[in-house]
Amino acid sequence: MATVNENYLKLQAGYLFPEIGRRRRQFQAGNPDAKVISLGIGDVTQPLAPAVIEAMHKAVDEMAQKETFHGYDDGGVGYEFLRRAIKENDYSARGVDIETDEIFVSDGAKTDIANMQEIFGLDNIVAVTDPVYPVYVDTNVMAGRTGPSAGTGTYEKIIYMPCTAENNFVPGPPAQRADLIYLCFPNNPTGAVVTAGELKKWVDYAKKHKAVIFFDAAYEAYISQADIPHSIYEIEGAKDVAVEFRSFSKTAGFTGVRCAFAVVPKQLKAYTKNRKPVELNPLWRRRHCTNFNGVSYISQRGAEAVYSTEGKRQIRRTIDFYMNNAKLIRETLSTFGYTVYGGVNAPYIWLKTPDGIDSWEFFDLLLTKAHVVGTPGAGFGPAGEGYFRLTAFGGTDDVKEALQRIKAVS
Amino acid sequence: MATVNENYLKLQAGYLFPEIGRRRRQFQAGNPDAKVISLGIGDVTQPLAPAVIEAMHKAVDEMAQKETFHGYDDGGVGYEFLRRAIKENDYSARGVDIETDEIFVSDGAKTDIANMQEIFGLDNIVAVTDPVYPVYVDTNVMAGRTGPSAGTGTYEKIIYMPCTAENNFVPGPPAQRADLIYLCFPNNPTGAVVTAGELKKWVDYAKKHKAVIFFDAAYEAYISQADIPHSIYEIEGAKDVAVEFRSFSKTAGFTGVRCAFAVVPKQLKAYTKNRKPVELNPLWRRRHCTNFNGVSYISQRGAEAVYSTEGKRQIRRTIDFYMNNAKLIRETLSTFGYTVYGGVNAPYIWLKTPDGIDSWEFFDLLLTKAHVVGTPGAGFGPAGEGYFRLTAFGGTDDVKEALQRIKAVS
């Protein structure tokens, strides 16, 4: 008799974005003439950079000729040309020494973050921020590292670290033991960033407790302030304790192209139950190459073009476009009397709901009165209650229109 | 203290293809003038079909305009346009009724087969053929469904079902209990196919024992004989017991483009320990959408073009090209006195090593004397000892040259 992985049965049924979609469709069905504007889901809207388009056309042409055809990539870890461009531009240029065989190219940061936990034991204690990107938690539930649902959108055995206005949405290390720590900066959903000094405390904690940090830097391209670290490896000693995740999705609009990478330093180790150190780079290589056959050659050539002089200039223009939206949302909502966070180093604006109403109630208010869709903070965890996320990925006219409508109902 | 998944430490160090690469490089270093011909690794060499190239150029152009730009796909399960083409061409056309929401588009059949086991409990007994595609076994070792290595390239707790000349390389169901059964037809590495009657026995066994069959049909496009099933769902009742894996990699040369799909029928169930049935389609949907963000839009449009009238004609021409190589290898080696299997419904030729020498010894003989690389059967499992795999994916001139050289050393 084939049995199921019963950990899946612990998962809470109502996932955030399907519930948002359901409410939106229900409203639209009853109000077919309403023009609903979405500042909800974090998907990009602007076209790819011309340098990327050109590189992908060239790659498609190569696939049409026997002499230049490409089959499986170099062992599934990404072509050397792309890993070298990543090393030089994302790391060497910031004074960080990462080797090409510490870089694993993949189809998405979500894939990497979801799968990385597999090379770790089931006895590790997981720590996440609250609010949190749900994938960090759900994949640990599915693997069996948690207890049952605690009834409040949380699970037993996971350490939740509240991110609040009081701690500037950046928690410090917990008092208790944590073995696998998920950090995301610039943060989705709060838009908060971490300073080098704050991140150093995490690296020190991990060193002291032999913990491993999963550092999700998918939004690093949106950092506008100087002195904010773009990589955890800018912190001394981080290569001993951290895996880093990056993506071309938000950096270069690759949500439909699929290319990302993870960095697993060769000096990074975890332990057997008998405290024998084990290098994680070869363990992840085994996982990656056994379960995966590499990223599309065409996508990899597109990603390489992101690092060309033209490519860099072009993607910067698109990021500036989104960040102008962010500024507009942030500043306009402030003038309406809203308390607003984020939007300076991230494409997310995190606002306090007015008059202390709960975040789903505010969602329904904006949907039904202003015909604007956002994301209720409670969907990201209990500490997100009373907050609301807006994204800067819309068109500027839509953003302006949405803001006027929000004003009218405020 | 972060601990590792100690199941990884059970994995045997020497993986087949790296070892082949090592021996080849060593020989080439000592014999720089030798022109080595590879009939070893199963990667395609012919360019993509013009219809696919045209569709991908068009898709790249769409990504360059705001109005036609595509971000995340429909929930990560593949665009409706592709799932509909799969349903109609791969299933309806063969009289099989599969719905589009039973089809999950992915980046590779290896990815799907490697990950599918995650939705099952760790107490399931796994059965594989011997010889076997190593991914089936390794992913179950990593998950913890096996004991330690049994020292002969096998692992404790796995049921190995020998494929031999006596059973025509198609084993029947085992006498003992098996819960998760991996079958691959047309088979890699033996090139064997299964008749409807033989497959029916497996479906009946799975029904009787409430087992689940993982049916890997990555090579179905190479079937040339009538009456050989292309899909397990051609067998009555199979939708109650089987998941099917398909890929565009070998069908249409997509090894560097990345697109595949898995079929999880809605009526397929496994059980809790308390024998409560659980539908697997929503469980896999949860796994797929939590850990994965969909396939490149460009690759999906390329895959759609495989089903166009022109696309079908063009990919058929390439498959015929490979299968002519297969015929040439099979028939020529027979005239040299070799005992040869496969190569009729699969791009793999499985030959008995001459004079009973072992398969790594034959590998070294061909490499050093004929400068031809193949794959030793023992690398696929103990029952592969005394056999050798050649692939039909080379150029015809190389195949002819390799055959003449093999003749000279035979």
Interface residues (C-beta under 8 A of the other chain):
Chain A: M1 A2 T3 V4 N5 E6 Y8 L9 L11 D43 V44 T45 Q46 P47 L48 P50 I53 M56 H57 V60 D61 M63 A64 Q65 K66 F69 H70 G71 Y72 D73 D107 G108 K110 T111 A114 N115 E118 I119 F120 G121 L122 D123 N124 V135 D138 T139 M142 D179 L180 H209 K210 A211 V212 S249 G253 T255 G256 V257 R258 A270 Y271 T272 K273 R275 V278 L280 L283 R286 R287 T290 N291 F292 N293 G294 V295 S296 Y297 I298 S299
Chain B: M1 A2 T3 V4 N5 E6 Y8 L9 L11 D43 V44 T45 Q46 P47 L48 P50 I53 M56 H57 V60 D61 M63 A64 Q65 K66 F69 H70 G71 Y72 D73 D107 G108 K110 T111 A114 N115 E118 I119 F120 G121 L122 D123 N124 V135 D138 T139 M142 D179 L180 H209 K210 A211 V212 S249 G253 T255 G256 V257 R258 A270 Y271 T272 K273 R275 V278 L280 L283 R286 R287 T290 N291 F292 N293 G294 V295 S296 Y297 I298 S299
